[in-house]
Amino acid sequence: MRLKRLLYVFAIGLIPTFGHAQENKSVPDNWFNLDYEKDGVLGISTEKTYESLLKGKKSVPVIVAVLDGGVDVLHEDLKHVVWINVKDSVANGIDNDKNGFINDKYGWNFIGNASGENVQFDNLELTRLIRKDAPKFEDVTATTILTDQERQDYNAYSKMVIAYNEKLDEAKYGALNYVALKESVDNLIKDINKDKSAITPADLDSLNPTVNRQKIAIRIAKEEIERAGSFTRFYEDLKSGAEYFGNQVAYHLNKDYDSRSIVGDNYDDASEYHYGNSDVTGPDALHGTHVAGIIAADRKNSIGIKGVADNVQILSVRLVPDGDERDKDVANGIRYAVDNGAKVINMSFGKSYAYNKNTVDAAVQYAMSKDVLLVHAAGNDSEDNDISTNYPNKYFTDSLGAITDTAHAWITVGATGPRKDEELLASFSNYGKTSVDVFAPGLYINSTAPHSEYKEEQGTSMAAPVVAGLAGMLRSYYPQLTALETKEIIMDSVVKVEDTVRIKLEDGSFKTVNLADISISGGIVNAYNAVEKANDYIAKKKK
């Protein structure tokens, strides 16, 4: 799931804020691992758990797969916790372990080719579906004779076209505003003649702009400095916005752009498994590296951050481009992770349309047959997943889209913040009384970034790995637990906060609810409670 989403609209047009959409109120960097009673933040009590319940207790290594956009496996805080395929770790161009994946030392990349080229950008699934169906329907008129099935397919296509045009208009308008604002801000920086990190509101007040655009830029910059905490952070958000909308126009919504030729597979053959390359980092590994750090950043060293789990190995599977992931790659990524021993799979991605859901469903069923727990981010669109479908999901469907069964070893995760106030439910988080299982910290999450750096990000993409880390912890210290038992323990041990939250409804109005009204468990995951419940669970099994 990509983090960049439209969150705010300013008076001059679409000027959304990204990454730091809610002001960081000076919470500790490690807040998601802290305890409410001890530290005053709604973390999951990881540190308290290790200091007490798990102190001196033995564990076994567990493989947690990160299906994402790439992981920096050489990061200083990850290099000792990454999974290594010792049977094929020598880059000699030979499939030493004969599994069909050449030199898959750290995992596999399903969006690259054997020559080492990688997909960076791709369309939204919506764009791909319209491009596929356009030859059948673009010439249909009111007088065209269609069968009932053709009419149904045409109506679905027409709705997609409407949604596509709305997105394209928004993207073009957003790109126009962002580019214009960034140019104005760049001129402000030049006039002030100071390093961006040193620019203050007073510096902006010292300017005497004569052009209205510059006056607007100063006003926005001052407002955003106050919100973001620094000019540098505002500028990074501004660059991200310009890049996001630019990529929407150039790649995500560009029907003439198709990067799949880089992979060189037979895309329509969903059974094809052996394609790609061993580059699990790819051209942009920020998202996946950040996710991996939340799960398992080295807890034994004295640098960086501490992940949730202390004895897991991160297996990296690259399949998410800058754009929407493809169902064939998702299915193969799940199968690859399972075949290489993963007991927990984290999937911090999602989309609004599916191309081949049955292929993904079959892979999920395969994972469950091998006792694997799948953890998925709920999405960042402030939507009710009971109404607005987010793929992949736990529901198995037939050829007509009717639900036939549910993936029981599956956890969908929404995002919460550090305090019992307006941040309790992250403003961007999706929710759902029947479709979202639990909530977990997803605001102001400091974690690993490429090149041994660290960065604060937010999203349900950050909440899911908190839960995946917790699942890894439980399966490491209690290896006799099955995937289903692990899920049951996580669900039954949540902290149920009595404070209400505010959700946005489809008509744009707001409603005050409890977490129990917008999720199955009704609470926030908690490691201490989960380990206590695991102890009780194991004790009962021994009787």
N, C-alpha and C positions, 0 to 999 in steps of 0.2 A: 504494500500500500504506500503510494507516494504521499509525502507530508504536505506538499504545497497545495493549499486549497484556498479558495476565495472566502475571506472571513469578514472583511469590513468594506464598506463603500463610503468614499469621501465625496465631498460636495462637488469637486471638479470632475468626477467620473469614477471609473473603476480603479481604485488604488488599494488593492488588498494588502494585508500584512501576512507574512509567512514566517514559519519557524517559531517566532516569539509572539504569537497572536495575543497572548495574555501576559501581562506584565509580571516578570519574575520578582516576587516579593522577598528576595534574599533568603530563599530556602537553602538548606545545606546541599552541597553537590551530591551527597550520597543519600538524599532524603528517602528515595524509594526503598532503601534497605533499613530504614529506621523505624522506631516504635512510637505510637501515639502517646502512650502514658509517660514514657521516658523522655521523648524528644519533641513532642508537640506537633508532629506531622504524621499524616496518614500513610506511612510506609507499610511494608509487609512484615516488619519485625525480624528481618533476616539476621542482623547482628545479634540481637537478643537470643535468637534461636541457636546460633553457633556458640555463643558464650555460655549457654546453659544446657538446653536439652540435647544438643549434639556434641558437646564437649567430651572428647576422649572416645567418641563412638566411631567405629570403623565404617568405611564405605567402599564401594566398588566403582570403578569408572563406568560412566554411562555416555553413550554417544547421543548428542543432540544435533540434529540437522538444521541448518539455517538455509531455507530456500529463499533467495533474495537476489539483489542486483550485484552481488560480489562482496567478498571479504578480504581485507588486507591481512593475510595470514602471517605476515612478518612484523606486524604491529608489536611494540614492546610489551604490551599488556595482554596479547593474545597468542604470541608465538609458542608459549609453553602449554597452551590448552587446546590447540587445534588438532583435529584428527589427522593422522598420517597413515596412509595405506602402505605399510612396510613391504608388502609384496610387489608393489609397482611404484616405488618412490624414486627410482633412478630415471632421469630424463634421457633415455637412450632411444626413444622412438619405437620401442617394442612393447607390446601388450604382455608384460611379464607374468601377470596373474591370469591372463587369458579370460578376462571378464568382458572383453569387447570395448574397453575404454583405455586408450593408450596413455600410460604414465599418469594415472589419476592419483597423484600423491596426496592432495588435500581435498579432493572431491571432483566435481565435474561441472562444465559449462555447456549448457544446452543451447546457448545463443551465440555460438561461434563456429568456426570451421577448422578443418585439419591444418590449414595454412597459418593459423594463428590470428586470423581476422575475427573481430567481435562486433556484434550488434550493439550499438549504443542507444539509438532512437528507434521507436516503432510507433505505429498508429494506436489510437484507442480501438478497442474491439468494435465499438459503434461504427467507426470509419471503415474498418475491414468488412463488416457485415454489409454496409451500404454498397461498398465497392463490389462485393460478390453478387449482390442481388440486383444492382442497377440494370444490367443487361436484360433481365427478365421483366422489370417493372417500369423503367423510366419512360416508356412510350405508351403506357396504359392510360386510357381516357375513360370518361364516364360511360361511353358506349361500348367499350371493350368487353367481349363476352369471356367470362372466367368461370371455372368450376368453383365449387364451394371452397375447396382447399386452396385454390389459387387466390380466391378473394380474401381468405383469411390471411394468407401469406402477404398479399399486397397491402392489406390494412396494417399489418405489423411493420412492413417496410415503410409505409407512409408515416407512421408514428416515429420511427427511427429517423427519418429525414427531418421531421420537425425538430426533434431533439438535437440532431446534428447541427442544423442551421442556427439554433439558439446558442449552442456552444461555440460555433464558429464566430458568430457576431460578437459574443462576449469576449472571445479570445482576441479578435482583431481590435476591439475597442480597448481592451485591457493593455494590449501591446502598445497601442498608440499612446495611451496615457503614461504608461511606464517609461517608454523611451523618452518622451517629452520631459517628464519629471526628472529622470536621471540626467538628461542633458543640462537642465536648469541647475540641479544640485551640483553637478560637476563644475559648472561655472561659479557657483557659490564657493566651492572649495578652492578654486583658483584665485578668487578675489580675496578670500580670507588668508590664503597662503600659510596654512598650518597643516600639520599632520592630522588626518581624520580623527585619530584617537584623542586629540587635544581640543577639538572644536566644541564650544559650549553655546548655549542660547545667547549669551552676551555677545559672542562673536557674530552671530547672525543679526542681532539687534544693531550692531555697529555698521551694518551695510545700509546703503541708500539706493535701493533699486528704483529704476525708472520704468521698467517693463512690468506689466501686470503678472506675467508668468513667473517672474522672479519673486514677486511679492507672495504669490501663492506658494511657491516652493519654500520660501522662508517660513511661512506659517505652518505648512505641513511638517517641515523639518523640526521645528520647535515642539510641535505636538508629539512627534514620533520620538524625539530625544527623551521627552518626559515619560513616554510609554515604555520605550525599549531600554532606557537607562543610559544610553550613550549614543553619540553620533555614529560611531563605528558600527554598532549593531543595527541602527536604522539604515545605514548605507548598505550593509550586507543584505538586509531584508529587501531593500529597493532593487539591488542587483538580482536577487533571487526572483523577484516579481517580474522584472523585465525578461529574465531568462525563461521563466515558466511560461508566460504568455507567448513569448517568441517561439518557444518549442511547440506550444499548442498549434500555432499557425503553420509553422514550417514542417512539423512532423506528425503530431498526434492527430490533427484534423485534416491533414493534407492527403486527399484521395489519390494523388499522383505519386505519393511516396510509399515505397514498400521495401523494407530492408531485408526481407526474408531470403532473398537471393544470396545474401552473405553466408547464411547457414548452409545452403545447398542441399537440404533434405527434400524428400517428397512430402510436402506439408500435408497433403490430403491423406497420406497414409499414417493414421494415428497409431498403428502397431509398430512403426519404425522406432527403434530404441537407440541404436548406436550411431549417434552423430554428435557434432560439437567438438570441444577441445578441453584441455586440462587447465586453462587459465581461469581460475575461480575468482580472481580479483576484478578483471575487466577494466574498462575505461573510467568507471565511476563507482567506487566501492564505499561511498559514505554511508548509505542507508544500511547495507548489510553488515558493515563493520560496527556501526553503532548498535545494531540489534545483537550481534555476537557478544559485544562487551557487556551489555545488560545481562545476558544469560550467564556468562562465564569469565569475564575479565579476571585475570590472575589474582586470587585472594591471598597468595602466599608471598608476593613481592611487596615492596614498599613504595611502589610508584603507581601513578594513574588512579584507577577506580577499582572497586570490588564488584564483581558480578554476583548474581544471586547464588549460583551453584559453585561448589568448591572442588568437585571431582567429576567434571564432565569434559568431553572432548567435542569440539565444534567441527562438524562436517559441513563444508560449504558446497552448496549447489546453486550455481548462477543460472537464473532463468527469467529474471525481471529486468526489462529494458527501461529506458526513459520513455514511458508509454505503457500500454497494457500488456501484461503477460499473455502468452498463448496457451490454450488448454492442453495441447499436445505436450508442451514443455513442462507444464505443471504436473501432468500425469507421470511423465518420465522422471521428473525430479523426485516425486514421491517414491516411485519404484526404486530409483537408484539409492535413495537414502535408506529405504527398508532393506534392500539387498546388501547394503554395507553395514548393517547392524544398528542403525539408529533406533532408539526406543522412544524418542520424542522428536517431533518435527514442528518447527516454527515457520509460520507462513504470514509474514507481515506485508501482504499485498491484497489486492482485490479490484473488482471492476463491476460495472452495472449490467454487462451483457456477457453471454456465454456463446462460444462457437461450437464446442463439442463437449457438453457437460457429461455425457455418458462415459466418455473416456476418463475424465477426472473421477467420476463416481467409482468406476472400476478400480482405479488406483487407490482410492481411499479404502475401498472394501479389502483390497489386497493388504494394505497397511494394517488394518484392524485384524486381519487373519493372522498377522505376524506379531500381534500384541504391541502395536505402536500407538502412541497417543498423539493426535494432531491438534495443534494450537493455532488459531486464526484470529487476525485482527478484525474488529467489527466494522471499521471504516470511519472516515473523517468528514462526513457530509452532514452531520447533525440530523440524521434521518432515522426513522423507525424501520429497522430491518424486517419487521413483520409485514411491512407494506412495500418498501422499496428493496428489491432483491439485491444482495451483494454476493458476488461469486468469487471463489468457490464457497460452498456452504455445506452444511451437514445433511441436507435433504437429498435423498436419491429420488430421481424422477424417471418416468417412462418416456416413450417417444413423443407423447402428447404433452409432456410437462407436468403430469399429475404426480404428486408425491407418493412413492411406494414404500419408503422406509427411511430410517434416520441413522446417521453415523453416530453411534453412541460413544465411541472413543474420540470425541471431538469437543474442543472447548473454544467458544467464540468469546472474545474479550473486548470490553469497552474500556474507556480511559477516565481516570479520576485524577484530582489534584491533591495538594498536600494538606488542605485545611477544610474545616467544616464551614465554608462560606460559599460565595458564588463560584468558587473554584472546585467544589466537591465533585461535580460532574464537569469534565472538560467540555467547553462550549462546542467543540467540533465533533465530539464523540457520537457515533451511532449508538443505538440502543434497541431493545426489543424484548417484550415480555416473554415471548416464546423462542426467540432466535438468538439472543445474547445471554451467555451463561453467567459470566462474572465480570467484575470490574477490577482494574489494577492501575497502579500509578502510570500516568502517561504524559504529565506536564513537567516541563523544566527538567528533563532527564539528561544528566551529564554522562556521556559514555565515550567510547573509543571512536576515533575518526582516522582516516588513512594517514600514513606517514608518521605514525606514533604520536598523533595529536589527539585532542579531546574536544568535544563540542556538545553544547546543549541543544537537544531537539525535543519535539513533542508530537504526539499522535497516538492512535491506537496501535500503530506500528511499534511503539515503545512499550505499550501496556502488554501486548501479547508475549514478548520475550521475558517479561517479569514472570508471567505464568509458566512459560516454557522452562525458565530457570528453576522455578519452584518444583515443577514436575520432575526435572532432572535431579534436583536435590532429593526428593522423595524416593525416586527409583534407584538412586545411588546408595542411600542409607538403608533402604528397605527393598532390596532387590526382589523379594518374594511378591511384591505388589504387582498386579497386572495393570495394564493401561486403564481398564475400566475402574478398578479399585482406586488407582491414583486420581482419576477424575472425580470419583465419588468423594474422596477425602478432601480434595481441593474445594469442591462445591459445598460440602457440609461444614467447612471450617471458616467460611468467610466472616468478616466483621460486618455486622448489619448496623449501619449508621442511621440514626433516627431522623437526622436533619433532612429536609426536603431539598429537591433540586428543581431546576426549571428547564423544560424541554420545548423545542420549537415544533409546532405542528405543521401539517402540509399546507394549511391556509395562511401560514405566516404568523399566526397567533402563538401565545406561549401558555404553558400549563405547568402547574406546580405538582410534583409527584415525589414519591419515595423511590429509592433504588429498587425496591421490591416490585414496583409497578412497571419497571422497564428492564427487568432481567429475570432470569429463572432463579438464581440463588439469592438475589436481593442484597448482595454485599460485595465487599472488597476482599480479595484473597489475602491470607495471612499465614506466613510460614510457621510461626510459633504454634498457632492453633492447629495447623495441618500436621505438624510433627507430633503434637500431643494426640491428635486423633489417630495418626498412624500407629503410635505406640499401643493405643487401646485396640486398634483393629488387629494388629499382629497378636496381641495377648489373647484376644477372643478366638483367633484362628487356631491357636495352639491348644485351646481347651477341647 
